[in-house]
Amino acid sequence: MGSVAFGAMPVRAATAGTARIRLTIDPEGLYNVQSISLVVSSVLGNFLLERLVYLDDAGKPQPWLAQSWQVAEDGKAITFKLKSGKVFHDGTPFDAAAVKFLFDTILDPKSASPSKGIVGPLVKVDAPDPATVVFYFSKPYAPFLNLLGQSFFGFNSPIAVTAAGAAYARHPIGTGPFMFKDWTPGTEINLVRFPGFKQFRPDAANQGPALLDAVTLTVMAEEGVVTSALQTGEIDAATLTVDAVRPLRDDAQFTIIEDKNAKNLMFLEFDYGKAPFDDRAFRDALSVRPIRACGVE
């Protein structure tokens, strides 16, 4: 997250064993097919799920669970080759069928997934073999590779999703460095290290299992409370507003990290039933220019 764009800065103190990290609000659920909210994406994307690609410091997609990809000459198909050896927390293999399962579920109208609109002209996904995935589009869709780097396109265990049904959002199973342990609604989410984890991102300093034993995500809404909790050691890390972080800047026990290179995609939403947003030309004037400036179009 870019601190300049969002007026927020991560603040971290030294810790060992278990990291205690702030959540701004309690997630509505932890299934990215159903929700792509910031809090859900932060929990899933940072700890539990992994994606085909990640976005580097320049915002360009790089191989993660994908080994490589090839775009068809007409731009209406992208073929991915997957890396081997990745497993979900339940021991089942991550493969092309798991990729197809996620996107089939997103495309299914019964899912009412908010991601369906994001994938635009995607019409189907095929898995001709365990290491190959082919995405088909009704027309070329340039943003797709960058979109795959967003946390709401991380992969869930198809067997776990199918077995749990509606309850899956309260017990997610991915391939990430941490596994879901338990959730006390409105209070905290507890995660534990996944001992079978292998890091497939080449830019990661640690290529093995997480160094931490566990992560506790504590729900704290008020900025003042969070600052006090950091100072007393109740939590070890938090994202704060610019004003809330000021009392900690001169405290040597804290490291303040300010990432000015936002890697998430920005967008504007309009109430198109009210003037002037009911005018398509007006909406285009606001939205098209920022999209092009971000290199998305």
C-alpha positions as CSV (number, residue, x, y, z in Angstrom):
1,M,0.0,0.0,0.0
2,G,1.4,3.5,-0.8
3,S,1.4,5.7,2.2
4,V,1.3,8.8,0.2
5,A,-1.8,7.8,-1.6
6,F,-3.6,6.5,1.4
7,G,-2.2,8.7,4.2
8,A,-1.1,5.6,6.1
9,M,2.3,4.2,7.3
10,P,3.1,0.8,8.7
11,V,4.8,0.9,12.1
12,R,6.7,-2.1,13.5
13,A,8.4,-2.9,16.7
14,A,10.7,-5.9,17.3
15,T,9.0,-9.1,18.2
16,A,9.7,-12.9,18.5
17,G,7.6,-16.0,18.2
18,T,4.3,-14.4,17.6
19,A,3.7,-11.1,15.7
20,R,0.7,-9.1,16.9
21,I,-0.7,-6.9,14.1
22,R,-3.5,-4.5,13.9
23,L,-6.7,-5.0,11.8
24,T,-8.7,-1.8,11.3
25,I,-12.0,-3.7,11.2
26,D,-13.3,-7.2,11.5
27,P,-13.5,-8.9,8.1
28,E,-16.9,-9.8,6.8
29,G,-15.5,-13.2,5.7
30,L,-12.3,-14.6,4.4
31,Y,-13.2,-15.8,0.9
32,N,-12.0,-13.7,-1.9
33,V,-14.7,-14.9,-4.3
34,Q,-17.2,-13.2,-2.0
35,S,-15.3,-10.1,-0.9
36,I,-12.5,-8.0,-2.2
37,S,-12.6,-5.4,0.5
38,L,-9.3,-4.0,1.8
39,V,-9.3,-5.8,5.1
40,V,-10.2,-9.1,3.6
41,S,-7.5,-8.7,0.9
42,S,-4.9,-7.7,3.5
43,V,-5.5,-10.8,5.6
44,L,-5.7,-13.3,2.6
45,G,-3.0,-11.6,0.5
46,N,-0.4,-11.1,3.2
47,F,-0.6,-14.4,5.0
48,L,-2.9,-17.1,3.5
49,L,-3.1,-17.1,-0.3
50,E,-0.7,-16.8,-3.2
51,R,-1.2,-15.7,-6.8
52,L,0.1,-16.5,-10.3
53,V,2.2,-13.3,-10.4
54,Y,3.4,-10.5,-8.1
55,L,3.9,-6.9,-9.0
56,D,7.5,-5.6,-8.7
57,D,8.6,-2.2,-7.5
58,A,7.9,-0.8,-11.0
59,G,4.4,-2.3,-10.9
60,K,5.2,-5.0,-13.6
61,P,4.0,-8.6,-13.2
62,Q,6.6,-11.2,-12.3
63,P,6.3,-15.0,-12.1
64,W,5.1,-16.3,-8.7
65,L,3.1,-19.5,-8.8
66,A,3.3,-19.2,-12.6
67,Q,6.6,-20.2,-14.3
68,S,5.8,-18.3,-17.5
69,W,3.0,-17.0,-19.8
70,Q,2.4,-16.5,-23.5
71,V,-0.2,-14.1,-24.9
72,A,-1.8,-15.2,-28.2
73,E,-1.2,-13.0,-31.3
74,D,-4.8,-11.8,-31.3
75,G,-4.6,-11.0,-27.6
76,K,-7.6,-13.1,-26.7
77,A,-5.9,-16.0,-24.9
78,I,-3.1,-16.2,-22.3
79,T,-1.4,-19.5,-21.6
80,F,0.3,-20.0,-18.2
81,K,2.8,-22.6,-17.3
82,L,2.8,-23.3,-13.5
83,K,5.6,-24.1,-11.2
84,S,5.5,-27.5,-9.5
85,G,5.7,-28.6,-5.9
86,K,3.2,-26.2,-4.3
87,V,0.6,-27.6,-1.9
88,F,-2.4,-26.2,0.0
89,H,-2.5,-26.2,3.8
90,D,-4.8,-29.3,3.6
91,G,-2.1,-31.2,1.7
92,T,-3.8,-31.2,-1.7
93,P,-1.7,-30.1,-4.7
94,F,-1.9,-26.7,-6.2
95,D,-2.3,-27.2,-10.0
96,A,-4.1,-26.0,-13.1
97,A,-7.4,-27.4,-11.8
98,A,-7.2,-25.2,-8.8
99,V,-6.6,-22.1,-11.0
100,K,-9.6,-23.1,-13.2
101,F,-11.7,-23.7,-10.1
102,L,-11.2,-20.2,-8.7
103,F,-12.0,-18.4,-12.0
104,D,-14.9,-20.8,-12.8
105,T,-16.4,-19.9,-9.5
106,I,-15.9,-16.2,-10.1
107,L,-17.5,-16.4,-13.5
108,D,-20.5,-18.4,-12.2
109,P,-23.5,-16.0,-11.8
110,K,-24.6,-18.0,-8.8
111,S,-21.5,-16.8,-6.9
112,A,-22.4,-13.1,-7.4
113,S,-18.7,-12.4,-7.1
114,P,-17.5,-8.8,-7.1
115,S,-14.5,-10.0,-9.1
116,K,-16.6,-11.0,-12.1
117,G,-16.8,-7.4,-13.3
118,I,-13.0,-7.0,-12.7
119,V,-12.0,-9.8,-15.0
120,G,-13.9,-8.0,-17.8
121,P,-14.1,-10.0,-21.1
122,L,-12.8,-13.3,-19.6
123,V,-15.2,-16.0,-20.9
124,K,-13.6,-19.3,-19.8
125,V,-10.5,-21.0,-18.3
126,D,-9.2,-24.4,-19.5
127,A,-6.7,-26.7,-17.7
128,P,-5.5,-29.1,-20.5
129,D,-2.9,-30.6,-18.1
130,P,-1.9,-30.1,-14.4
131,A,0.8,-27.5,-15.3
132,T,-1.0,-25.5,-18.0
133,V,-3.8,-23.0,-17.7
134,V,-5.4,-21.1,-20.6
135,F,-7.5,-18.0,-20.1
136,Y,-9.8,-17.1,-23.0
137,F,-11.3,-13.6,-23.6
138,S,-13.9,-12.2,-25.9
139,K,-11.6,-9.4,-26.8
140,P,-8.0,-8.4,-25.8
141,Y,-7.8,-7.3,-22.1
142,A,-4.5,-5.6,-21.3
143,P,-5.1,-5.1,-17.5
144,F,-5.4,-8.8,-16.8
145,L,-1.8,-9.7,-16.1
146,N,-1.6,-6.8,-13.5
147,L,-4.9,-7.8,-12.0
148,L,-3.6,-11.3,-11.3
149,G,-1.1,-9.7,-8.9
150,Q,-3.9,-8.4,-6.7
151,S,-4.6,-10.4,-3.5
152,F,-8.3,-11.1,-4.4
153,F,-7.0,-13.5,-7.1
154,G,-5.2,-15.7,-4.6
155,F,-6.0,-19.4,-4.7
156,N,-8.1,-21.5,-2.3
157,S,-8.1,-25.2,-1.9
158,P,-10.9,-26.5,-4.2
159,I,-11.6,-29.5,-2.0
160,A,-11.9,-27.3,1.1
161,V,-14.2,-24.9,-0.6
162,T,-16.5,-27.7,-1.9
163,A,-16.6,-29.5,1.4
164,A,-17.2,-26.4,3.6
165,G,-19.8,-24.7,1.4
166,A,-21.0,-21.4,3.0
167,A,-18.8,-22.0,6.0
168,Y,-15.6,-21.7,4.0
169,A,-15.4,-18.0,4.6
170,R,-14.7,-18.7,8.2
171,H,-12.0,-21.2,7.7
172,P,-9.9,-20.4,4.5
173,I,-7.2,-22.8,3.2
174,G,-4.6,-21.5,0.9
175,T,-0.9,-22.1,0.0
176,G,0.6,-19.1,1.9
177,P,3.2,-19.1,4.7
178,F,0.6,-19.1,7.4
179,M,-2.5,-21.3,8.1
180,F,-5.8,-20.3,9.6
181,K,-6.2,-21.4,13.3
182,D,-9.2,-19.6,14.7
183,W,-11.3,-16.4,14.7
184,T,-13.0,-14.6,17.5
185,P,-15.4,-12.2,15.7
186,G,-14.7,-8.6,16.5
187,T,-11.6,-9.4,18.5
188,E,-8.8,-11.3,16.7
189,I,-7.8,-13.8,14.0
190,N,-5.0,-16.3,14.8
191,L,-2.7,-17.8,12.2
192,V,0.1,-20.4,12.6
193,R,3.1,-21.1,10.5
194,F,2.7,-23.6,7.6
195,P,5.6,-25.9,8.0
196,G,5.4,-27.2,4.5
197,F,5.6,-23.8,2.9
198,K,8.0,-23.2,0.0
199,Q,8.6,-19.6,-1.2
200,F,8.3,-19.4,-5.0
201,R,8.8,-15.6,-5.2
202,P,12.4,-15.0,-6.2
203,D,12.5,-11.5,-4.6
204,A,11.9,-13.0,-1.1
205,A,14.9,-13.0,1.3
206,N,13.5,-16.2,3.1
207,Q,12.8,-19.0,0.7
208,G,11.5,-21.4,3.3
209,P,8.8,-21.5,6.0
210,A,8.0,-18.4,7.9
211,L,10.4,-17.4,10.7
212,L,7.5,-16.5,13.0
213,D,5.6,-19.3,14.8
214,A,2.3,-17.4,14.6
215,V,0.5,-14.2,13.8
216,T,-2.4,-12.6,15.8
217,L,-4.5,-10.1,13.9
218,T,-6.1,-7.8,16.5
219,V,-9.2,-5.7,15.6
220,M,-8.5,-2.1,16.7
221,A,-10.6,0.7,15.1
222,E,-9.4,3.8,16.9
223,E,-6.1,5.4,15.9
224,G,-5.4,6.7,19.4
225,V,-5.9,3.2,20.9
226,V,-3.6,1.7,18.3
227,T,-0.8,4.2,19.1
228,S,-1.0,3.4,22.8
229,A,-1.1,-0.3,22.1
230,L,2.1,0.0,20.1
231,Q,3.8,2.0,22.9
232,T,2.8,-0.5,25.6
233,G,3.7,-3.5,23.4
234,E,0.2,-4.9,23.2
235,I,0.7,-5.1,19.4
236,D,3.8,-5.1,17.3
237,A,2.7,-3.6,14.0
238,A,0.0,-1.4,12.6
239,T,-1.0,0.8,9.7
240,L,-1.6,4.3,11.0
241,T,-2.7,7.6,9.6
242,V,0.0,10.3,9.2
243,D,-1.2,12.1,12.3
244,A,-1.2,9.0,14.5
245,V,2.3,8.0,13.5
246,R,3.9,11.3,14.5
247,P,4.3,10.5,18.2
248,L,6.3,7.4,17.2
249,R,8.7,9.0,14.8
250,D,11.3,9.9,17.4
251,D,11.0,6.6,19.4
252,A,14.0,4.4,18.6
253,Q,12.1,1.2,19.4
254,F,10.0,1.6,16.2
255,T,10.8,1.3,12.6
256,I,8.6,3.4,10.3
257,I,8.2,2.1,6.8
258,E,6.9,4.4,4.1
259,D,6.2,2.8,0.8
260,K,5.5,5.4,-1.8
261,N,5.2,3.0,-4.7
262,A,1.6,1.8,-4.5
263,K,1.1,-1.6,-6.2
264,N,-2.7,-1.7,-5.9
265,L,-5.0,-0.5,-8.7
266,M,-6.8,2.7,-8.1
267,F,-10.3,3.3,-9.1
268,L,-13.2,5.8,-8.7
269,E,-16.8,4.9,-8.0
270,F,-19.8,7.1,-8.9
271,D,-23.4,7.4,-8.0
272,Y,-24.5,7.4,-11.6
273,G,-28.1,8.3,-10.6
274,K,-27.1,11.8,-9.5
275,A,-25.8,14.7,-11.5
276,P,-23.2,15.3,-12.8
277,F,-22.3,11.6,-12.6
278,D,-25.3,10.6,-14.7
279,D,-23.4,12.1,-17.6
280,R,-21.2,9.3,-19.2
281,A,-18.9,11.9,-20.7
282,F,-18.3,13.5,-17.3
283,R,-17.5,10.0,-15.8
284,D,-15.1,9.3,-18.6
285,A,-13.3,12.6,-18.2
286,L,-12.6,11.7,-14.5
287,S,-11.8,8.0,-14.9
288,V,-10.1,7.4,-18.2
289,R,-7.1,9.7,-17.7
290,P,-6.0,8.2,-14.3
291,I,-6.3,4.7,-15.7
292,R,-4.1,5.5,-18.6
293,A,-1.6,7.3,-16.3
294,C,-1.3,4.2,-14.2
295,G,-0.4,2.0,-17.2
296,V,-3.5,-0.1,-16.8
297,E,-5.1,0.5,-20.2
